[in-house]
Amino acid sequence: MAPLEQQPLRVLVANEDRERLEDIAGAAKALGHDVVARAIDVGDVARAVAEVAPDVAIVGLHDHHSDHALGMIGEIIGEALCPVIAVTGGDDPEFVRQAAATGIFAYTSSFDVEALRGAIDVATRRFDNATKLEGAIARRAVIERAKGVLMERYSLDEEAAFEMIRAQSRKAGQKVLTISQAILQSHPLLREPARPPAK
């Protein structure tokens, strides 16, 4: 079975060894990707990620200098803009364990083009899934907060508050999330409990 074709990605490559860095960059280019930044120092990598906003970052381990590579991985993960792939260039289970704890999305122990293709595919898919999951959790949190506003304001239970949102959603022809966001946006204007109008 032929491998899936990957869309060209904007790639940041980081390695403390210039020759190894160029090996990784060459493999990424051979896959049709655009290497938009190269970083050798830990201090430069976060700035580079923020400036070029790559689709994926590839960090190579050189001569088992795991602290340097882990520092780079940590800086990129801290920006939370793209998935990170570690390339070990040989077996190094302890580095892989530490890199996984730091937050990599994939790794390969080979600088081979096909191995890198597989790692990029795994990393981008996992990152997309994680992003979708975070979005779903964030949407759920908005709805839960809106229910809480209605529960407090109208002394409703959770089910009645959600039914109130759903009824407004059907009436307005808008999504439950849109109605929930509107409730949260208007809530600061409704600080006092609801009262009947004065006679």
N, C-alpha and C positions, 0 to 999 in steps of 0.2 A: 504494500500500500504506500502510495506517495505521501510525503509529509505535507501537512497543511501549509499553504503559503501565508507568510506573515506580512502584514502591512509594514511599510517602512516606518521605523521609530526614530525618535530623537534620543540619542544615547549619550550618557555621561560615563566616561571610563576613568577609574581611579586606581592607582597603584604607586607605591613608593619607588619602584624601579622603572626607569624610563623605557628600557628595552621591553620589559614584560608588558608595560602599559600599551606600547605600540603593537605588540602581539595581539592583545585583546581588541584594540581598536581595529586592527586589520581583520580579525575574525568577524567583528560586528559589521564592518563595511562589506565583507564578502557575502554577508546575509542580506545586503541591500539597505542596511540602516545608515542613518546619518549621525556620525560622531560629532556632537555639538560642543563638547567640553572634555578636557583632560585635566586631571588633578593628581598631584604627587604628594602635597602636604595636607595633613588633617585640617589645618586652618583654612585652606582654600576651598575645600570640597563643599561646605555648606553654602558659602557665597556663590560658588558656581551653580549649585542646584537652584538657588533662589533667582539667579540672573537668567539662566537659560531654560528653566522649567522642563527638564528632560522627561521623556515617557518612561525611561528605565535607566537605572544606574548599575554599572557592573564594577565591582571592587575585587581586585586581585590580591591574593596573599603572596608575599615575596619572602622566600627563605625562612618561612615559619615565623616572621615578625608579626605575630598575631595582634599585639597591642596596637600597632599602627593601623592595620587593616580594620580591626574592630572599632578604632576611633573614627575612621572614615565612615564606616557603616552607621555608627551611632549618630554622627553629624547629619548624614543624609536622611536617616529615619526620623530624626528630630524635625526636619523640615516637612515631613509627611506629604510630599508631593508626588512621589513615584515609588514603584517597587525596587528593591535592591537585590541583586544577584551576587553571590560570592563565588569566585573562581579560585580553587586551591592549587591547581597544577600538580596534583598528587593527593594521596590520602592524608588527611589530617582531621581525624574524628573530633578531637578536642576543640579545634578552631570552629568546625562546623557546628558543634553543640553550642559554643558561646555565641556564634553569629546568629544561630536560630533564636537564642534567647534575646539577642539584641533586636531582632525583627526582620531578618532577611525573608524574602518570599521564595527563593530557590537557590540552589548552588550546583556547581559542577566541579568535578575534580580534573577536568581536562580542558585544554585550550582549543580543542578540536572544534571546527565550525559547526558540525552537526550537534555536538554536545551543547554548545552555546545556544543553538537554535531551540533545542528542547527546553533548556533552562529559561530562556526568554519567554517561550510559550507558557510554561508553568507559572512563571512570575506574573506575567500580565493578566492571565486568567484569574489567578488567586487575588490579585490586586483589584480587578474589576468586581469580583464577587464580594470582597471585603468592603469596597466602596458602596455597592448596592445594599449590603447588609446594614452598613452604618446609616445609609439614607433611610432604609425601612425603620430602623430603630428611632431615628430622629423624627420621622413622620409620626410614629406611634406615640412618642413622647409629647408631641404637640397636641394630639387628640386627647391623651390622658390629662394633660394640663387644662385643656378646655373643659373637659368633663368635670374636673375639680372646681373650676370657676363656677360652673352652673350648679354643682352640688352644694357649694357654699352659699351662693346667692339665693337659690330657690329651695334650699333644704330638701334636695332630691337625693335618691340613692343613685348608685353608679349606672344601673340599667336605665333608669328614667332620664338621667342626664344624657346618656348616649342616644337614647331614642329622640330626645329633643334636638340634638345635633343632626341626626339622620333625617328627621322630619323636615328640618330647615333645608337640608341638602336637597331633598326631593323637590320641595316647594320652589327653591331658587334655581334648580337645575345645575348645582355646583357640587364639587366633590366634598366629602366629609372633611378632608384636610383643609380645604379652602375655608369652609365654615368655621372650623376650629381655629385657624389662624386669625380670622376676623374677630372671633370671641376674645382671643388673647390680646389683639391690638386694641380693642375697645375696652377691655377690662379696667385699665388704669383710670378711665373716665367714670367708672361706675363703682367708686370706692364705697359709697354708702349703701347699705342694704336697700333693696327695692321697697318703696312705700307707695300706698295709694295716693293719688293726687289730692292736694288740699282742697276743701270745699269753700 
